[in-house]
Amino acid sequence: MESTKYQFICRTCGHKIDGFGQWFAEGQKCPACNGKWVETKYTHGYLKLPDLINNRAGHPDSMFHYFDYLPLHDRNNIVSEGEGVIPVDHWKFLEDFALENYNLDLTVLAYRNDENPATGTFKDVAAAVVASVLKENGIQEYCVASTGNIANAFAHYLALAGISLSVFIPDDALKANEAGVGCYGQRVFRVMGDYSLAKKLCAEFSSRYNIPMSGGNIDPARVEAKKTQVFEWLRQLGYLPDVYIQALAGGTGPIAIQKGIEDIRHLKLFEKEPRYILVQPSKCNPMTMAWEQAKKEGFTEGWKQRFPILDSPRTCIPTLANGNPQTYPILSHLVHNTGGEFLTFDEDLHVAVARLVAFESSVRIGPAAAIAVGGFFEALRSGTLKSGEKVMINIGEGIQRAPELLEKMIYTTENVYTVDECLPFRRIDYRRKLYQPFLP
């Protein structure tokens, strides 16, 4: 059936593809050039969006508040648990730190993806749209390669839709992530190698058995889902942040944000758009390495295509362990054009970050989110932030994704034998110790 709501336009050759029906029929590639990156265009534009973000069309109960701008035809195919309508918190403790230590007057916001009700990660919105799209198109089996969080979200939502999922995870993936997939009756293949090998085997499995697979960071369902955060910022804040900070493995988030911005630019709903500060952990940072080299060489011709490939990176943040950054050409373009930065944060400090955030905000973040918050401290240290800016930090996951981190966060316990060893204390006395690793 011809799509009357949206089409895909091949980013390589401009060929028009008639939505997900044809996309799956053609093996998830352009029939004209075999390109795998497509842009979703909606027939009727975004004329209803101002009513949606001003709540004139009712208060949202999920990201499907923006159904008119998602690649689905029938609301009956929606698979949702209320994801995507999550709070933007104001984190004054980081504002105070920036003012006291760097004399920067910032507004610091946290986009609380740990509040998503399914798996408590940034991936829930993507998984909800993917499950809905698969359901609408009669897909009964799907596969994905993942370092952890996307696998858990897909396993959850596809189980709700009654769709079978095969997940390929690298050998260093967390046991909690493996269990989070398997508990829904979805299949796990733990690949005896790194994430690159997991992606390779997933692609071979998909081809051999003709099973659709996730298109990764440029998958149109994932991009369209995550672009809705732009709409939510406008609805909740009335503006877009000046700076967007995210921990980085592949980078669907920035790609989706820019897609959302470009789609609605003509509506003049915002005055400024964010520059991207993308943060990688110190033991798996190929994009930052490529960026620093490009800066050193003056961004010479072809710089976006030059990036290192790290074989089997051993990082203590497995969800960010992507040593072969195929999206670097796309992301480097976004960062360069917006005056942003790729940064590296010392991953050995991620527990210290998680402790500090819990102490100051009562929010318990996961390890990848700790790298994002760590990126804020690194941006201060490197002079990347400017006074007066509104900074949005993407809190990509909550502590439930990594229970082993919670154990590492213990720091107030004292072993005692008698009550004589137990003295009153003041909680506030811990504060200076918690901030110590981040002081200039």
Secondary structure, DSSP 8 states (H G I E B T S, - for coil): ---SSEEEEETTT--EE-HHHHHHHTTSS-TTT----EEEEETTTTTTHHHHHTTTT---SSGGGGGGGSS-S-GGG---SSTT---EEE-HHHHHHHHHHH----EEEEEEGGG-TTTSBTHHHHHHHHHHHHHHTT--EEEEE-SSHHHHHHHHHHHHTT-EEEEEEETTS-HHHHHHHHTTT-EEEEESS-HHHHHHHHHHHHHHHT--B--GGG-HHHHHHHTHHHHHHHHHHSS--SEEEEE-SS-HHHHHHHHHHHHHGGG---S---EEEEEEETTS-HHHHHHHHHHHTTS-TTGGG-----SS---S-GGG--SS-TTHHHHHHHHHHHT-EEEEE-GGGHHHHHHHHHHHH---B-HHHHHHHHHHHHHHHTT---TT-EEEEEE-BBGGG-HHHHHHT--S----SSGGG-----GGGGHHHHHGGG--
